[in-house]
Amino acid sequence: MYLLKERLRFLEEVVVHVMDYLYFYNADDEVFVSSLWHSWALVPNVQPKIDEYVLRTLLALSSTWTDDDPTSAFADASARLDSCLAGILHNGAHGLVEQARRALNDGEAKGAESSRSNLRTRFQLSFPLVRWTRRFLVSSELHAGLAHDEQRVAGDPAYPFDPWDFPDGDVGSPTGFLLDRFRRMVRAYENDDLEADSLWQLLVLI
């Protein structure tokens, strides 16, 4: 009970990240990681605890892993995270992301005291919580309901209208619509007029 109380905040964060990644981001690695790390760059106390934030991201990404082996889950999630962080850095300098990538890759051959070895150990201890969350707290029916929207072509996550076009009828999946806009921003499909785009999104949804 003492350990649960001491680590309750961390446990809650892991559960929230897993559900956010699966429900809202629909397990889209690139958009999830970009959104997470761009927002964390604005929080002053992230940098001193960079390993913990890398760990949270790894655990969320591992929720799509299909078996209970934490070693293979860590290898898969860390490779995917490294690829996403490299993509962010490709678009310009980003000190926090550079630091996160160093923490993720540091000391692959340095032994037990390396940052990566420490992350691997903490990941393996936390991975059962990810599996428990996926099995008991995530509903495939709810996920399907959140994603369903007659405004889209079946099987296509994108919405077939552009900023300042308004659909005939209501958007059936606000989370799907916002995720589509996130994807377009991350992948530079749109212009930089973010304020106008945000206002249009609000008007579409109300």
N, C-alpha and C positions, 0 to 999 in steps of 0.2 A: 504493500500500500504506500509506503514511503517513496519507493522508486517511481510508482505511478504518479504520485503527486509532484515529484521533482521533475518528471519528464512529460507531464500532461500537455504542456504547450507544444512540444515537439510532436507528440502523438497526434494532436489535433491538426497541426499543420500538414502532416503527412496525409491524413485522411482527406483534408480539404483539397490538397494539391491533386491527389489521385482522382477525386470526384470531379474537380474542375477540368482536369486534362481529358477525362473520358466523356463527361457530359457536355461541357461548353465547347472545348476545343476539338471534340470528336477525334481524339488521339492524333492530332496533327502536330508532329514534333516541331517542325520549323516555326509555326505560328506560336505555339505554346512557349517554346524556349525564348523566342524573340520578345514576345510580350512580357514574359516574366522578368528577363534580365534587363530590358530597357526600363521597366518600372522600378526594379531594385536599384538601378544606377542612381536614382533620385533619393534613396534612403541612406542617411549617413552611417548608420550602425551596421550595414551589411558588410562592408569591407573588412572589419576586424574579425568577423565570423564567416568568412567566405566559404570555408569547408562545409559548414552546416547548410548553407544555401545550395551549394553544389550537390550535397547529399539529398536534400529535399527534391531537387530536380531529377536526379537519378532515380529516386524511388517512384516518383510519378511516372516517368517514362517506362519503368519496369512493370507497370501494371498491365501492359499488353503481352508480357512474357507468358508462355503457355504451360510452363511446368513449375515445380516447386524448387528447382535447383538455384540457389542464390549466386553461385559462382558464375554460371553461364548467364544468368540474368544481369549480373553486374557488368560482364564483358559486353553484352549486347547494349545495355543502356548507356554505358560510358562511351562506346563507339558512336552511338547516335547523338549523344550530347556534344561530343567533341566536334562532330560534323556540323551541328547547328551553330555552335559557338564560332567555328571557323567561318561560317557563312556571314555571321554578324560582323566579324572583323574584316571580312572582304569588302564590306560597304563603308569602312572608315574606322579610325582609331576609337577604341573603347576600352579605357583602362580597367574597369571592373571585369569585363569579359576576358581580357587578357589575363588577369589575375586568376579568374575562375578556371581558365584553360590550363594555366600552370599548375594549379592545385590538382586538377584532374589527371594530368599526365606526369607530374613530378615524381621522380624516383622509381620508375618502373623496375629498375634493376638495383636499387639502392638498399633494399632490405626492409625490415619491419617498421622502421621509423619514418619511411617516406610518407608524403602526403597521400599518394595514391593507395598505399597499403593501409593507411589509417581509414581512408574512405571505404575501401573494400571491406574491412572488418566491421565498420559501423553499418554499412549497407547490408551485410549478411545477417547481422543481428536485427535489423529493422524490416527486412524483406517479408517475414511472416505477417506483419501488420498490413503490408500491401496486398498480400494474397487474401487475408481475412476481409479487408475492405472490398476487394473485387468480388468476392464470393457472397458476402452477406449484406453489403450496403449499396452496391450498384445494381440497378434493375435494368435489364435489357429492354423490357417493355416501356419503362419510363424514358430510356434513351431514345428508343424508336419514336415515341410520341413527341419528344422535344425536337427531333429532327424532321418530322413529317411536315411538309408544306406543299400545297397544291400550286403555289406560285412558281415552283421550280420544275424542271423536267426531271422525271424519275431517274435516279442514279447520278444526277449532276448537282454538286454542292453549290454551284454558282447561281445567283439570281439574274434573270435575263433583262434587267433594266439598269440604267446608269444614273449617276447623280442628277437630281432634279427631274427625273422621270418618276411618276407615281403609278403603282400597280393598280389594276382594277380589282378591288377587294382588299381585304386585310392580309397582312403577312402572317402566315400561320405559325411560323417558328421564329420568334425574335432572336433566339440564340443562334439559329442557323444563319439568319440575315446578318447579324453582327459579326459572326465568324467569317462569312464571305467578305465583308468589308475589311476585317483584320488581314485576311489572306492577301487581298489586293494591295493593302498598304505595305505589308511586309515584302511582297514580291514586286513592288514598284509598278503596279498596273495603273495607278491613279496619279493625279497631280498632287502638289504639296498644299493645296488649299484645305487644310484639315478642319478649320473652323466651319467653313461652309459645308463640308462633307458631313461633319458631326450634326449640324443643324438639320440637314436633309434627312439623316438617319432618324433623328428624333421625330421629325414630322411624319415620316413613313410609319413609325411604330405607334404614334398616338391615335 
